[in-house]
Structures are given as structure tokens and as C-alpha cells.
Amino acid sequence: MKLAGTAAAKFLARPEAGRTGFLIYGADAMRVALKRQEAIAALIGPEGEAEMRLSRISAADLRKDPALLDDALKAQGFFPGARVAFVEDAGDGLAPVIADALSGWREGDATLVVTAGSLGKSSTLRKAFEAHPNAYAIGIYDDPPSREEIEDVLRKAGLTEIGREAMTDLLTLARELDPGDFRQTVEKVALYKFGDESPLAPADVAACAPGTIEAEVDDVLHATAEARAGEIGPLMRRLEGQGATPVGLSIAAMRHFRALHTAASAPGGAAEGIARMRPPIFGPRRDRMLRQAQAWGMFNLEKAIGLLTDTDLTLRSASKAPAMAVMERALIRIAMLARR
């Protein structure tokens, strides 16, 4: 039988006992692997593999010895509990072997779990599961995860007290990141909040979100955009001591001011422009950049970008001027520009 949507998600989270087996297939190997891990863990429990109730069979080994699958399905383990025979990365070439195993399955045999890559409608492997009355074929596609799936990931990580704005940020992250990266981020947030009973806030999400600019670079960019010219010099010394390069700072500054310009020039206003940023901007940093974009205005930001472009060309030229000093001077000039 074919299973899709919410029904598929619910089944993989809590597979029904007594099913012959199921096929999980899809183009994204990470998504398929995560769903397979979730389903097998639900079937055999956390100690299932240690108790040898999970038999792993690679597609290559099964091609060499088709009897491996039948042996794994029928074998009786020393420990009580559900058993799983798992065939990884199968294809249509193994469809006859797997179809025979499905037809020969009897009550008390191990559950057959098969994963595969992208399979078309004419796939013989898909048809073997779809035609079986007690087995499922489940396609995993690149659609954004549903809110229910996201909440399930959060619940498993122990995150239950979540503020409304923080949930909005997490939903955005779930749609921007690969499933594996999102789960790692959620685990990171859970560790970050360990022992803290207060509701999850946007600042907590921002502190753990991947792809954020280093705090020190962020500090100097905010000082520049907020016209705090006197703070730029000391911040630059600290960055230089940490090994930051002038060209790297130039690239980060250009990215920051282009983002402000995009926000300031958005037809629906700076708030709409910030909300549409990709990758998304989270928490206090989002609010801060919104204020900066509104304070600067589109035309002043164009002047700042022009100055940064000239600075970048100087840094990449044969100029003998000290590169870090050139970059510092440019940031101070931009900060002074913000005061006008």
C-alpha cells in the first residue's frame, strides 16, 4: 500500500506492530535516513541494536547472496522483542528478491525495512510494496516539514516551553535548513537551555542558529551602522589580534550593508525586507538591523556601499597602504556618514 502525508509521518513515528514491512524512498538521502532511523528506533527501542534485534544488509551483499534476507527475517534472537531486517540503498535490481521475501513473510518474522533513492512510478521495487496488503511504500520529498513534524522534533529534544516569536524563528529555520542540520540546531538549543526553565526566546534561537557572523565582527559592523565611530578602533585591534583579515571584514561589511539596503528599499517597508532575508535573520540581531535600515535610508546606504566597494578594490590592488588601517578608516568614514 502507498502511504503519504500526515499518515506517513504518523506511521514512521510509531510503526504499527505486525506489519510485513515498509519501503522508504526519496532523492534526499539525509531525509530518508532520518525517517528510517526514527522508524527503526520506534520498532525495536533504544537497546534493540545492542540486543542484536536489528540485521543490516547492504544492497551489494544481498545481490551476492539473496538468501541473506530470508535468513534475517526468519532468525530468532536470544533477546525477546521486535526484530527488524534492514536493507539499505536498494534498487529495482533487488525487487525480485525483496518481493519474494514479502510474499514469504509470516507472523513472528522480523519487520522488513528497505530504503532506496528516488524511484519512479514504474519502479518494480515500489510496486512490490504498493501491491502488498500488509506493507507500505513511503516517498520522502523535499517539501518543507509540517508544523506537527517540527513540534515533534522539538518535543523529543525536550523543548516544550517556547515563546511565540521563538517558534516563528524555529519554523523559519526548519524550512531553510536540511533536516539533519535542523535537528542538530534543535539539539544545540536544548543544550543551551538545559537547566533554564524560562520559555525559549528569539535570542536563544539566534545564539544557536548556524551561519551567524562571529560576535566580534558583528560588534564592529553594528558600531559602524549605529554611528559609534569611537568604538571601531578598539574593536578592530581585537579582531586583528584574533587573526581577522581586512578582506574578510570587507566582505562581511558589504554583506551587512547590502542587507540593510535591501531592507530599506523593500516596497513594503524595512520590516518586510528584513523578514524576506535569505538566509533568515533571527532574534535581537533582526530587530537591531531593522532599526539600522530605518535610520539610514536607502540613499545613504547606497553611499556606504559605494565606499565599501572602493575600499575592497584598494585592498585587492597593489596598494602599499596598511590593509587593516584602510579598512578601519573606511568603517569610521561610514560611521560618520550615518550622523549626517
C-alpha positions as CSV (number, residue, x, y, z in Angstrom):
1,M,0.0,0.0,0.0
2,K,1.1,3.6,-0.6
3,L,1.3,5.9,2.4
4,A,1.8,9.7,2.2
5,G,1.4,13.0,4.0
6,T,0.4,13.1,7.7
7,A,-0.5,9.4,7.7
8,A,3.1,8.5,6.6
9,A,4.6,10.8,9.2
10,K,2.5,9.3,12.0
11,F,3.3,5.7,10.9
12,L,7.1,6.4,10.8
13,A,7.0,7.9,14.2
14,R,5.1,4.9,15.6
15,P,5.1,2.0,13.2
16,E,2.2,-0.5,13.7
17,A,3.2,-3.9,15.1
18,G,2.5,-6.8,12.8
19,R,3.3,-5.1,9.5
20,T,5.3,-7.1,7.0
21,G,7.5,-4.1,6.3
22,F,7.8,-0.8,4.6
23,L,9.9,1.0,1.9
24,I,11.2,4.5,2.4
25,Y,12.5,6.2,-0.7
26,G,13.4,9.6,-1.9
27,A,16.1,11.8,-3.6
28,D,17.4,13.3,-0.4
29,A,19.4,10.6,1.3
30,M,19.5,12.6,4.6
31,R,15.8,12.9,4.8
32,V,15.3,9.2,4.1
33,A,18.0,8.2,6.6
34,L,16.4,10.3,9.4
35,K,13.0,8.8,8.8
36,R,14.4,5.3,8.7
37,Q,16.3,5.9,12.0
38,E,13.1,7.2,13.6
39,A,11.0,4.2,12.5
40,I,13.5,1.5,13.4
41,A,14.1,3.1,16.8
42,A,10.3,3.1,17.4
43,L,10.1,-0.6,16.4
44,I,13.0,-2.1,18.4
45,G,13.6,0.5,21.1
46,P,16.9,2.1,22.3
47,E,18.5,-1.3,23.1
48,G,17.4,-3.1,20.0
49,E,20.6,-2.9,18.1
50,A,22.7,-3.8,21.2
51,E,20.5,-6.9,21.7
52,M,21.1,-7.9,18.1
53,R,17.4,-7.5,17.1
54,L,18.5,-5.4,14.1
55,S,20.0,-7.1,11.0
56,R,21.6,-4.8,8.5
57,I,22.1,-5.9,4.9
58,S,23.7,-3.8,2.3
59,A,22.4,-3.9,-1.3
60,A,25.8,-5.2,-2.5
61,D,25.8,-8.1,-0.1
62,L,22.2,-9.0,-0.9
63,R,23.0,-9.1,-4.6
64,K,25.8,-11.6,-3.9
65,D,23.7,-13.7,-1.6
66,P,19.9,-13.4,-1.9
67,A,19.4,-15.9,0.9
68,L,20.6,-13.3,3.5
69,L,17.3,-11.6,3.6
70,D,15.2,-14.6,4.2
71,D,17.6,-15.7,6.9
72,A,17.4,-12.4,8.6
73,L,13.6,-12.4,8.6
74,K,13.3,-15.9,10.0
75,A,16.1,-15.9,12.5
76,Q,15.2,-15.9,16.2
77,G,17.2,-13.8,18.5
78,F,18.3,-14.5,22.1
79,F,16.6,-11.4,23.5
80,P,12.8,-11.0,23.4
81,G,11.3,-8.2,21.4
82,A,10.5,-6.9,17.9
83,R,13.1,-7.6,15.2
84,V,14.0,-5.7,12.1
85,A,15.7,-6.8,8.9
86,F,17.0,-3.6,7.2
87,V,18.1,-3.4,3.6
88,E,20.0,-0.2,2.7
89,D,20.1,1.6,-0.6
90,A,18.1,-1.0,-2.6
91,G,17.1,-0.5,-6.2
92,D,14.9,-2.1,-8.8
93,G,17.6,-4.8,-9.4
94,L,16.7,-6.2,-6.0
95,A,12.9,-6.1,-6.5
96,P,12.5,-9.8,-7.2
97,V,14.4,-10.8,-4.1
98,I,12.5,-8.4,-1.9
99,A,9.2,-9.3,-3.5
100,D,9.9,-13.0,-2.6
101,A,10.7,-12.0,0.9
102,L,7.4,-10.1,1.2
103,S,5.4,-12.9,-0.1
104,G,7.1,-15.4,2.2
105,W,6.7,-13.3,5.4
106,R,4.8,-14.9,8.2
107,E,3.6,-13.7,11.6
108,G,6.5,-13.7,14.0
109,D,9.1,-12.8,11.3
110,A,11.2,-9.7,11.6
111,T,9.8,-6.5,10.1
112,L,11.4,-5.7,6.7
113,V,12.6,-2.1,6.3
114,V,14.0,-1.1,2.9
115,T,15.5,2.3,1.9
116,A,16.1,3.5,-1.6
117,G,16.8,6.6,-3.6
118,S,14.4,8.3,-6.0
119,L,12.0,5.8,-7.5
120,G,9.6,6.5,-10.4
121,K,6.0,5.3,-10.6
122,S,7.1,2.4,-12.8
123,S,9.6,1.2,-10.2
124,T,9.3,-2.6,-9.6
125,L,10.5,-2.1,-6.1
126,R,7.8,0.5,-5.3
127,K,5.2,-1.8,-6.9
128,A,6.3,-4.7,-4.7
129,F,5.4,-2.7,-1.6
130,E,2.4,-0.8,-3.0
131,A,0.8,-4.1,-4.2
132,H,1.3,-5.9,-0.8
133,P,-1.7,-5.8,1.5
134,N,0.4,-5.6,4.7
135,A,3.3,-3.4,3.6
136,Y,3.8,0.3,2.9
137,A,5.7,2.3,0.3
138,I,6.5,5.8,1.6
139,G,8.0,8.6,-0.5
140,I,10.1,11.3,1.2
141,Y,10.1,14.5,-0.7
142,D,11.8,17.9,-0.4
143,D,8.7,19.6,0.9
144,P,9.1,21.8,4.0
145,P,8.3,19.9,7.2
146,S,4.8,20.4,8.6
147,R,4.3,22.2,11.9
148,E,3.4,18.8,13.5
149,E,6.7,17.3,12.4
150,I,8.7,20.4,13.7
151,E,6.9,20.3,17.0
152,D,7.7,16.5,17.3
153,V,11.4,17.2,16.8
154,L,11.2,20.0,19.5
155,R,9.3,17.7,21.9
156,K,11.9,14.9,21.5
157,A,14.6,17.4,22.3
158,G,12.8,18.4,25.5
159,L,11.8,21.9,24.3
160,T,8.2,22.4,25.4
161,E,8.1,26.0,26.7
162,I,8.6,28.0,23.5
163,G,7.6,31.7,23.1
164,R,5.5,32.7,20.1
165,E,8.4,34.7,18.4
166,A,10.9,31.9,19.1
167,M,8.5,29.4,17.5
168,T,8.3,31.6,14.4
169,D,12.1,31.6,14.2
170,L,12.3,27.9,14.6
171,L,9.6,27.3,11.9
172,T,11.7,29.5,9.5
173,L,14.8,27.6,10.4
174,A,13.1,24.3,9.7
175,R,12.2,25.5,6.2
176,E,15.7,26.9,5.4
177,L,17.9,24.1,6.8
178,D,18.4,20.5,5.8
179,P,16.5,18.1,8.2
180,G,19.8,16.9,9.7
181,D,21.1,20.4,10.2
182,F,17.8,21.5,11.8
183,R,17.8,18.6,14.2
184,Q,21.4,19.4,15.2
185,T,20.4,23.0,15.8
186,V,17.4,22.0,17.9
187,E,19.7,19.7,20.0
188,K,22.1,22.6,20.4
189,V,19.2,24.9,21.6
190,A,18.2,22.2,24.0
191,L,21.7,22.0,25.5
192,Y,21.8,25.8,25.6
193,K,18.6,25.9,27.6
194,F,19.5,23.0,29.9
195,G,18.5,23.9,33.4
196,D,16.8,27.1,32.3
197,E,13.0,26.9,33.0
198,S,12.2,30.2,31.2
199,P,10.4,30.0,27.8
200,L,12.6,29.7,24.8
201,A,13.1,33.3,23.4
202,P,14.3,34.6,20.0
203,A,17.7,35.4,21.5
204,D,18.2,31.7,22.4
205,V,17.4,30.6,18.9
206,A,19.7,33.3,17.4
207,A,22.6,32.2,19.7
208,C,22.4,28.6,18.3
209,A,21.4,29.3,14.7
210,P,24.0,28.2,12.1
211,G,25.6,30.7,9.8
212,T,25.7,33.7,12.2
213,I,28.6,36.2,11.9
214,E,31.2,36.0,14.6
215,A,30.3,38.1,17.6
216,E,33.4,40.3,17.3
217,V,32.7,41.0,13.6
218,D,29.1,41.6,14.4
219,D,30.1,44.1,17.1
220,V,32.2,46.2,14.7
221,L,29.6,46.2,12.0
222,H,26.9,47.3,14.4
223,A,29.2,50.0,15.8
224,T,29.7,51.3,12.2
225,A,26.0,51.2,11.3
226,E,25.0,52.9,14.6
227,A,27.5,55.7,14.1
228,R,29.6,54.8,17.2
229,A,32.8,55.7,15.4
230,G,34.8,55.9,18.7
231,E,34.4,52.1,19.3
232,I,35.6,51.0,15.9
233,G,39.4,51.3,16.6
234,P,39.5,49.2,19.8
235,L,37.2,46.5,18.1
236,M,39.5,46.4,15.1
237,R,42.5,45.9,17.3
238,R,40.8,42.9,19.0
239,L,39.8,41.4,15.6
240,E,43.3,41.8,14.2
241,G,44.7,40.0,17.3
242,Q,42.3,37.1,16.6
243,G,43.5,36.8,13.0
244,A,40.7,38.5,11.1
245,T,41.7,39.7,7.7
246,P,40.9,43.1,6.1
247,V,39.4,41.4,3.0
248,G,37.2,39.2,5.2
249,L,36.0,42.2,7.2
250,S,35.3,44.0,3.9
251,I,33.2,41.1,2.7
252,A,31.3,40.9,6.0
253,A,30.7,44.7,5.9
254,M,29.4,44.6,2.3
255,R,27.1,41.8,3.2
256,H,25.7,43.7,6.2
257,F,25.2,47.0,4.4
258,R,23.7,45.3,1.3
259,A,21.2,43.5,3.7
260,L,20.3,46.9,5.2
261,H,19.9,48.4,1.7
262,T,17.7,45.5,0.6
263,A,15.5,46.1,3.7
264,A,15.4,49.9,3.3
265,S,14.4,49.6,-0.4
266,A,11.7,47.0,0.1
267,P,8.3,48.2,-1.4
268,G,6.5,47.1,1.8
269,G,9.0,48.8,4.1
270,A,12.1,47.8,6.0
271,A,10.3,45.3,8.3
272,E,9.0,43.4,5.2
273,G,12.5,43.5,3.7
274,I,14.1,42.0,6.8
275,A,11.5,39.3,7.0
276,R,12.3,38.2,3.5
277,M,16.1,37.9,4.0
278,R,17.7,34.6,3.0
279,P,19.3,33.2,5.0
280,P,16.9,34.5,7.6
281,I,18.0,36.9,10.4
282,F,16.9,36.0,13.9
283,G,16.2,37.5,17.3
284,P,17.7,40.7,18.6
285,R,20.0,40.9,15.6
286,R,16.9,41.2,13.3
287,D,15.4,44.0,15.4
288,R,18.7,45.8,15.5
289,M,19.2,45.6,11.8
290,L,15.7,46.8,11.2
291,R,16.4,49.9,13.3
292,Q,19.6,50.5,11.4
293,A,17.9,50.2,8.0
294,Q,15.2,52.6,9.0
295,A,17.7,55.1,10.4
296,W,20.0,55.1,7.3
297,G,17.5,55.1,4.5
298,M,18.1,53.7,1.0
299,F,20.1,56.6,-0.4
300,N,22.6,56.9,2.4
301,L,23.1,53.1,2.3
302,E,23.9,53.4,-1.4
303,K,26.7,55.8,-0.5
304,A,28.0,53.4,2.2
305,I,28.1,50.5,-0.3
306,G,29.9,52.7,-2.8
307,L,32.6,53.5,-0.2
308,L,32.9,49.8,0.7
309,T,33.3,48.9,-3.0
310,D,36.1,51.4,-3.4
311,T,37.8,50.1,-0.2
312,D,37.5,46.5,-1.4
313,L,39.2,47.4,-4.7
314,T,42.0,49.1,-2.8
315,L,42.5,46.1,-0.6
316,R,42.8,43.8,-3.6
317,S,45.1,46.2,-5.5
318,A,48.9,46.6,-5.4
319,S,48.5,49.5,-2.9
320,K,51.2,49.6,-0.2
321,A,48.9,51.2,2.4
322,P,48.4,49.1,5.6
323,A,45.3,47.0,4.7
324,M,43.8,46.9,8.2
325,A,44.2,50.6,8.5
326,V,42.5,51.1,5.2
327,M,39.6,49.0,6.4
328,E,39.3,50.8,9.7
329,R,39.4,54.2,8.0
330,A,36.5,53.1,5.7
331,L,34.4,51.9,8.6
332,I,35.0,55.2,10.5
333,R,34.0,57.2,7.4
334,I,30.8,55.2,7.1
335,A,30.0,55.7,10.8
336,M,30.5,59.5,10.3
337,L,28.2,59.3,7.3
338,A,25.5,57.9,9.4
339,R,25.5,61.0,11.6
340,R,24.6,63.3,8.7
